[in-house]
Amino acid sequence: MSIQKSRSSDKQNLNPVKEDKDSVIEFKSENTEIINFLKNSQEENTKLTDKIESLEKAQDIIFEQFRTLELQRIDLEKQQQKLEEESDKFRNRTIELFGKMVDLKKAKKTISQQNKKLKTQQQEINNHQLILENSNHKFRKRTIELFGRMIDLKKAKKTISQQKEELENHREQLKALNASKDKFFSIIAHDLRNPIAGFLNLTEVLTNNFDVFSEKESKEFIEVMNQASKQLYNLLENLLQWSKSQTGSITYEPKFVSVRKMVDNTIDTLMINIENKSIKININVDEKTIVFVDENMITTVIRNLISNAIKFTHPKGLISIRCVKKDEQVELSVIDNGVGIKKEDQKKLFRIDQHLTTQGTSEERGTGLGLILCKEFIEKNNGKIWVESELNKGSSFKFTLKTA
C-alpha cells in the first residue's frame, strides 16, 4: 500500500527518488524482521515438537514402570499374605511343640521310672525263659515226632482216597460191563431170536403151502421175508460192530472223506425201506464238505440214524438231512417229523444201562443198540452226539465231526 501511495504522489512530490529509496529500505527492513520471526518461530516449533515427542516417550516409560510397580505391589501383597499365614502356622506349631516339650519332660521322668521296673521284670523274664527253653526243647522233640506221624497219616489218607477212587472207577466199569453183558444176552434172547423165529415161520408156511398160494401171495411172503432178512442183517451188523468195539478190535483209521458221499451211499442202501413208506428225503449237504474221520464208523452212524428216522416217520412223511459248518467242525442233522420222543425217554438214549425200545409207525422193532453204537463211534472220531425232540412233532439227531 505504501508503494502505491508513493507512485500516485509522484507528480506532487518534489523529490521522488529519495522517497523511493526510503520506502525500499523500510520494506526490506520489515521483510527481514518477518523472515527472522518466521525462522525463529519454526525453530521454536521444532523444539516444541521434539519436546512433545520426548514427553510422550517419557509418559509411556512412566506408565510401563507404573504398571510394573503395580504388579510388584500385588505380588508383594500376596507374599505378605502368605508370610502372614505361614507365620500363623509357625506360631501355632511353636505353641504345639512347646506343649510337647513339656509333655516330653514329664514322659522322660515317667520312662525313667518305668525302666527301673522293666529291668526288674526283665530279670524275672530271663529266669522264666530258662525254664521255658528246657520245656520247649522237650516240646519241640514231641512236636517233630507228632508231625512225622501227621505226614504218615496224610500219605495214608491220600493213598486210601486214591484206592477209593480206583475202586469207584472199577465199580463203574464193572457196572458198565454187567450192563453190556445184560444187553448182549437180551439181544440174543429176544431181539435176535424173535426175528429168526418169525423168519423161520414164514419160510415154513411158504414151503408147506407153496402150491396153494397164488403167485401174488407168494410174492408178498417173499417181500416180507426180504424185509425181515434186512432188519435181521442190520441187527447182526450192529451186534458185530458193537462186540468189536467192546473187545477193542475195531481200528480207528481216519481219512479225508466227503459227507455227501457217505449220505448218498447210505440212502441208496435204504431206498427200498424209504419207498415202502413213501417217505420224501430232503438232502441239504454241500458236496465240497470234507471231514477227517473213519469212514466205516461214520457210515454206520448215518445208517443207524436214517434207519431210525424211517422207522419212526409216518408213511408219506419227510426226512431232512442237513449239514452246516461251525468253526473247525461240521454239524450233521437227521430230522424227521415222526412220533417224537418223551423228555424222560430222551435221557435213556445212548446209555447201555438203560433199555428203551419203541415200535415204529409200521410196527418196526429195534434193540436200542444202534444209538449206543453211534455214541461210541462219534466219540472215537472226537465228536459229540445228542437229540432234540418233541412228542408227536418229530426228532432231530445231531452230531459233530472235525473238518479237513
C-alpha positions as CSV (number, residue, x, y, z in Angstrom):
1,M,0.0,0.0,0.0
2,S,2.9,2.4,0.7
3,I,4.3,1.7,-2.7
4,Q,1.0,2.6,-4.5
5,K,0.8,5.8,-2.4
6,S,4.3,6.9,-3.4
7,R,3.6,6.3,-7.1
8,S,0.4,8.3,-7.0
9,S,2.0,11.1,-5.4
10,D,5.0,11.3,-7.9
11,K,3.7,14.3,-9.5
12,Q,3.2,16.1,-6.3
13,N,6.4,15.0,-4.6
14,L,9.4,17.3,-5.4
15,N,12.0,14.6,-4.5
16,P,10.6,11.2,-5.7
17,V,13.8,9.3,-5.9
18,K,14.7,9.9,-2.3
19,E,11.2,8.8,-1.1
20,D,11.5,5.7,-3.2
21,K,14.8,4.6,-1.6
22,D,13.4,5.2,1.9
23,S,10.4,3.1,1.1
24,V,12.5,0.2,-0.2
25,I,14.8,0.3,2.8
26,E,11.8,0.4,5.0
27,F,10.2,-2.6,3.2
28,K,13.4,-4.6,3.3
29,S,13.7,-3.9,7.0
30,E,10.2,-5.1,7.6
31,N,10.6,-8.2,5.5
32,T,13.8,-9.2,7.2
33,E,12.1,-9.0,10.6
34,I,9.2,-11.1,9.3
35,I,11.6,-13.7,8.0
36,N,13.6,-13.7,11.1
37,F,10.4,-14.1,13.1
38,L,9.2,-16.9,11.0
39,K,12.6,-18.6,11.2
40,N,12.6,-18.2,14.9
41,S,9.0,-19.4,15.1
42,Q,9.9,-22.5,13.1
43,E,12.8,-23.4,15.3
44,E,10.7,-22.9,18.4
45,N,8.0,-25.1,16.8
46,T,10.6,-27.8,16.0
47,K,11.9,-27.7,19.6
48,L,8.4,-27.9,20.9
49,T,7.6,-30.9,18.7
50,D,10.8,-32.7,19.9
51,K,9.9,-31.9,23.5
52,I,6.3,-33.2,23.0
53,E,7.7,-36.5,21.5
54,S,10.2,-36.8,24.4
55,L,7.3,-36.2,26.8
56,E,5.2,-38.8,25.1
57,K,8.0,-41.3,25.3
58,A,8.7,-40.4,28.9
59,Q,5.0,-40.8,29.6
60,D,5.0,-44.3,28.0
61,I,8.1,-45.3,30.1
62,I,6.5,-43.9,33.2
63,F,3.2,-45.8,32.5
64,E,5.1,-49.0,31.9
65,Q,7.1,-48.5,35.1
66,F,3.9,-47.8,37.0
67,R,2.3,-51.0,35.7
68,T,5.4,-53.0,36.6
69,L,5.4,-51.4,40.1
70,E,1.7,-52.2,40.4
71,L,2.3,-55.9,39.6
72,Q,5.2,-55.9,42.0
73,R,2.9,-54.4,44.6
74,I,0.3,-57.1,44.1
75,D,2.9,-59.8,44.2
76,L,4.3,-58.3,47.4
77,E,0.8,-58.2,48.9
78,K,0.4,-61.9,48.0
79,Q,3.8,-62.8,49.5
80,Q,3.0,-60.8,52.6
81,Q,-0.3,-62.6,53.0
82,K,1.4,-66.0,52.5
83,L,4.1,-65.0,55.0
84,E,1.4,-64.0,57.5
85,E,-0.4,-67.4,57.0
86,E,2.9,-69.2,57.4
87,S,3.7,-67.1,60.4
88,D,0.4,-68.1,62.0
89,K,1.1,-71.7,61.3
90,F,4.6,-71.4,62.7
91,R,3.3,-69.7,65.8
92,N,0.7,-72.4,66.3
93,R,3.4,-75.1,65.6
94,T,5.7,-73.4,68.1
95,I,3.0,-73.4,70.7
96,E,2.2,-77.0,70.0
97,L,5.9,-78.0,70.2
98,F,6.4,-76.1,73.4
99,G,3.5,-78.1,74.8
100,K,5.0,-81.3,73.6
101,M,8.4,-80.4,75.2
102,V,6.6,-80.0,78.5
103,D,4.9,-83.4,77.9
104,L,8.2,-84.9,76.9
105,K,9.9,-83.8,80.1
106,K,7.1,-85.5,82.0
107,A,7.3,-88.5,79.8
108,K,11.0,-88.8,80.3
109,K,10.6,-88.8,84.0
110,T,7.9,-91.5,83.7
111,I,10.0,-93.6,81.3
112,S,12.9,-93.4,83.7
113,Q,10.7,-94.8,86.4
114,Q,9.3,-97.5,84.1
115,N,12.9,-98.5,83.0
116,K,13.7,-99.4,86.6
117,K,10.6,-101.6,86.7
118,L,11.4,-103.1,83.3
119,K,14.9,-104.1,84.5
120,T,13.4,-105.9,87.4
121,Q,10.8,-107.6,85.2
122,Q,13.5,-108.5,82.6
123,Q,15.4,-110.4,85.2
124,E,12.3,-112.3,86.1
125,I,11.6,-113.0,82.4
126,N,15.2,-114.3,81.9
127,N,14.6,-116.7,84.8
128,H,11.3,-117.8,83.3
129,Q,12.9,-118.1,79.8
130,L,15.5,-120.6,81.1
131,I,12.6,-122.7,82.4
132,L,10.7,-122.3,79.1
133,E,13.7,-123.3,77.0
134,N,14.0,-126.5,78.9
135,S,10.3,-127.2,78.4
136,N,10.5,-126.0,74.7
137,H,13.2,-128.5,74.0
138,K,11.1,-131.3,75.2
139,F,8.0,-129.9,73.3
140,R,10.0,-129.5,70.1
141,K,11.1,-133.1,70.2
142,R,7.5,-134.2,70.8
143,T,6.2,-131.9,68.0
144,I,8.6,-133.3,65.5
145,E,7.5,-136.8,66.4
146,L,3.8,-135.8,66.1
147,F,4.5,-134.0,62.8
148,G,6.1,-137.1,61.4
149,R,3.0,-139.1,62.3
150,M,0.8,-136.5,60.7
151,I,2.7,-136.7,57.4
152,D,2.3,-140.5,57.5
153,L,-1.4,-140.1,58.2
154,K,-1.8,-137.7,55.2
155,K,0.0,-140.1,53.0
156,A,-2.2,-142.9,54.2
157,K,-5.3,-140.8,53.7
158,K,-4.2,-139.9,50.2
159,T,-3.5,-143.5,49.4
160,I,-6.9,-144.5,50.8
161,S,-8.5,-141.8,48.7
162,Q,-6.8,-142.9,45.5
163,Q,-7.7,-146.5,46.2
164,K,-11.3,-145.5,46.9
165,E,-11.3,-143.6,43.6
166,E,-9.8,-146.6,41.8
167,L,-12.4,-148.8,43.4
168,E,-15.2,-146.4,42.3
169,N,-13.8,-146.5,38.7
170,H,-13.6,-150.3,38.8
171,R,-17.2,-150.3,40.1
172,E,-18.4,-148.1,37.3
173,Q,-16.5,-150.2,34.8
174,L,-18.0,-153.4,36.3
175,K,-21.4,-151.8,36.2
176,A,-20.9,-150.9,32.5
177,L,-19.6,-154.4,31.8
178,N,-22.6,-156.0,33.5
179,A,-25.0,-153.7,31.6
180,S,-23.2,-154.6,28.4
181,K,-23.5,-158.3,29.3
182,D,-27.2,-158.0,30.1
183,K,-27.7,-156.0,26.9
184,F,-25.9,-158.7,24.9
185,F,-27.9,-161.5,26.4
186,S,-31.1,-159.5,25.9
187,I,-30.4,-159.1,22.3
188,I,-29.6,-162.7,21.8
189,A,-32.5,-163.9,23.8
190,H,-35.2,-161.7,22.4
191,D,-34.3,-159.3,19.6
192,L,-32.3,-161.8,17.7
193,R,-34.4,-164.9,18.5
194,N,-37.7,-163.3,17.6
195,P,-36.8,-162.2,14.1
196,I,-35.2,-165.5,13.3
197,A,-38.3,-167.4,14.7
198,G,-40.6,-165.2,12.6
199,F,-38.4,-165.7,9.5
200,L,-38.5,-169.4,10.2
201,N,-42.3,-169.5,10.5
202,L,-42.6,-167.5,7.2
203,T,-40.4,-170.0,5.3
204,E,-42.2,-172.9,6.8
205,V,-45.6,-171.6,5.8
206,L,-44.4,-170.7,2.3
207,T,-42.8,-174.2,2.0
208,N,-45.9,-176.1,3.1
209,N,-48.4,-174.0,1.1
210,F,-46.3,-173.0,-1.9
211,D,-48.7,-174.8,-4.3
212,V,-51.8,-173.4,-2.6
213,F,-50.7,-169.7,-2.6
214,S,-51.1,-167.7,-5.7
215,E,-48.1,-166.0,-7.3
216,K,-49.1,-162.7,-5.8
217,E,-49.5,-164.2,-2.3
218,S,-46.1,-165.9,-2.6
219,K,-44.5,-162.7,-3.8
220,E,-46.0,-160.9,-0.7
221,F,-44.5,-163.6,1.6
222,I,-41.1,-163.3,-0.1
223,E,-41.2,-159.5,0.2
224,V,-42.0,-159.8,4.0
225,M,-39.1,-162.3,4.3
226,N,-36.8,-160.0,2.4
227,Q,-37.7,-157.1,4.7
228,A,-37.2,-159.4,7.8
229,S,-33.9,-160.5,6.5
230,K,-32.7,-156.9,6.0
231,Q,-33.7,-156.0,9.5
232,L,-32.0,-159.1,10.8
233,Y,-28.9,-158.3,8.8
234,N,-28.8,-154.7,10.2
235,L,-29.2,-156.2,13.7
236,L,-26.4,-158.6,13.2
237,E,-24.2,-155.9,11.7
238,N,-24.7,-153.6,14.7
239,L,-24.2,-156.5,17.1
240,L,-20.9,-157.4,15.3
241,Q,-19.7,-153.8,15.3
242,W,-20.6,-153.3,18.9
243,S,-18.9,-156.5,20.0
244,K,-15.8,-155.5,18.1
245,S,-15.8,-152.1,19.8
246,Q,-16.2,-153.7,23.2
247,T,-13.2,-156.0,22.6
248,G,-11.1,-153.2,21.1
249,S,-10.7,-155.0,17.8
250,I,-12.0,-152.1,15.7
251,T,-9.1,-150.0,14.4
252,Y,-9.6,-146.2,14.1
253,E,-8.4,-145.3,10.5
254,P,-9.3,-141.7,9.8
255,K,-9.1,-140.2,6.3
256,F,-10.5,-137.3,4.3
257,V,-14.0,-138.2,3.0
258,S,-17.0,-136.4,1.6
259,V,-20.0,-136.1,3.9
260,R,-22.4,-136.0,0.9
261,K,-20.8,-139.3,-0.4
262,M,-21.5,-141.1,2.8
263,V,-25.1,-139.8,3.0
264,D,-25.8,-140.7,-0.7
265,N,-24.4,-144.2,-0.3
266,T,-26.5,-144.8,2.9
267,I,-29.7,-143.5,1.2
268,D,-29.1,-146.0,-1.7
269,T,-28.9,-149.0,0.7
270,L,-32.1,-147.9,2.4
271,M,-34.0,-146.9,-0.6
272,I,-36.4,-149.9,-0.5
273,N,-37.5,-149.0,3.1
274,I,-37.9,-145.4,2.0
275,E,-40.1,-146.3,-1.0
276,N,-42.2,-148.8,1.0
277,K,-43.3,-145.9,3.3
278,S,-43.4,-143.3,0.5
279,I,-41.1,-141.0,2.6
280,K,-39.7,-137.9,1.0
281,I,-35.9,-137.3,1.6
282,N,-34.6,-133.8,1.6
283,I,-30.8,-133.6,1.5
284,N,-29.0,-130.3,2.2
285,V,-25.4,-131.3,2.3
286,D,-22.7,-129.4,0.3
287,E,-20.6,-131.8,-1.9
288,K,-17.5,-129.8,-1.0
289,T,-17.8,-130.6,2.7
290,I,-14.9,-132.8,3.6
291,V,-14.3,-134.3,7.1
292,F,-11.3,-136.2,8.6
293,V,-13.0,-139.4,10.1
294,D,-13.1,-143.2,10.0
295,E,-15.4,-143.7,7.0
296,N,-16.8,-147.1,8.1
297,M,-17.7,-145.8,11.6
298,I,-19.4,-142.7,10.4
299,T,-21.3,-144.5,7.7
300,T,-22.6,-146.9,10.4
301,V,-23.7,-143.9,12.4
302,I,-25.5,-142.3,9.4
303,R,-27.1,-145.6,8.5
304,N,-28.5,-146.1,12.0
305,L,-29.8,-142.6,12.3
306,I,-31.6,-142.6,8.9
307,S,-32.9,-146.1,9.7
308,N,-34.4,-144.9,12.9
309,A,-35.9,-141.8,11.2
310,I,-37.5,-144.1,8.6
311,K,-38.8,-146.4,11.3
312,F,-40.5,-143.5,13.3
313,T,-41.7,-141.4,10.4
314,H,-45.3,-141.8,9.3
315,P,-45.9,-143.0,5.7
316,K,-45.6,-140.1,3.2
317,G,-43.6,-138.2,5.8
318,L,-40.5,-136.1,5.4
319,I,-36.9,-136.8,6.5
320,S,-34.3,-133.9,6.2
321,I,-30.5,-134.4,6.3
322,R,-28.6,-131.1,6.8
323,C,-25.0,-130.2,7.3
324,V,-23.7,-126.8,8.5
325,K,-20.1,-125.7,9.2
326,K,-19.3,-124.3,12.6
327,D,-15.7,-123.1,13.2
328,E,-13.5,-126.1,12.6
329,Q,-16.4,-128.6,12.8
330,V,-19.4,-129.6,10.8
331,E,-22.8,-130.4,12.4
332,L,-24.8,-133.1,10.6
333,S,-28.6,-133.4,11.5
334,V,-31.1,-136.2,10.6
335,I,-34.5,-134.7,11.2
336,D,-37.9,-136.4,10.9
337,N,-41.5,-135.3,11.5
338,G,-42.5,-138.6,13.2
339,V,-43.7,-139.6,16.6
340,G,-41.0,-137.9,18.6
341,I,-39.5,-138.9,22.0
342,K,-40.7,-138.2,25.5
343,K,-38.5,-136.0,27.7
344,E,-37.9,-138.8,30.2
345,D,-37.0,-141.2,27.5
346,Q,-34.5,-138.9,25.9
347,K,-32.3,-139.3,29.0
348,K,-32.2,-143.1,28.4
349,L,-30.9,-142.8,24.9
350,F,-27.2,-143.5,24.2
351,R,-26.9,-145.4,27.6
352,I,-26.0,-149.1,27.8
353,D,-27.5,-149.5,31.2
354,Q,-31.0,-148.3,30.1
355,H,-33.3,-150.5,28.0
356,L,-35.6,-148.5,25.7
357,T,-37.3,-149.9,22.6
358,T,-40.2,-148.4,20.8
359,Q,-42.2,-149.7,17.9
360,G,-42.1,-147.8,14.6
361,T,-45.1,-146.3,12.8
362,S,-45.3,-149.6,10.8
363,E,-44.7,-151.7,13.9
364,E,-40.9,-152.0,13.2
365,R,-39.0,-153.1,16.3
366,G,-35.5,-152.1,17.4
367,T,-33.0,-153.0,20.1
368,G,-31.6,-149.6,21.1
369,L,-28.2,-150.9,20.3
370,G,-27.8,-148.7,17.3
371,L,-27.7,-145.4,19.2
372,I,-25.2,-146.8,21.7
373,L,-23.0,-147.8,18.8
374,C,-23.4,-144.3,17.3
375,K,-22.3,-142.7,20.5
376,E,-19.2,-144.8,20.8
377,F,-18.2,-144.3,17.1
378,I,-18.8,-140.5,17.2
379,E,-16.7,-140.1,20.4
380,K,-13.9,-142.2,18.8
381,N,-13.9,-139.6,16.0
382,N,-13.7,-136.7,18.5
383,G,-17.3,-135.6,18.0
384,K,-20.5,-135.3,20.1
385,I,-24.0,-136.6,19.5
386,W,-27.3,-135.5,21.0
387,V,-31.0,-135.4,20.3
388,E,-33.6,-132.7,20.2
389,S,-37.2,-134.0,20.1
390,E,-40.8,-133.1,20.9
391,L,-43.5,-135.7,21.3
392,N,-45.7,-136.1,18.2
393,K,-43.7,-133.4,16.3
394,G,-40.6,-135.3,15.4
395,S,-36.9,-135.7,16.4
396,S,-33.6,-134.2,15.3
397,F,-30.4,-136.3,15.9
398,K,-27.3,-134.2,15.6
399,F,-23.6,-135.0,15.8
400,T,-20.3,-133.1,15.1
401,L,-17.3,-134.1,13.1
402,K,-13.9,-132.5,12.6
403,T,-13.4,-130.7,9.2
404,A,-10.5,-131.3,6.9
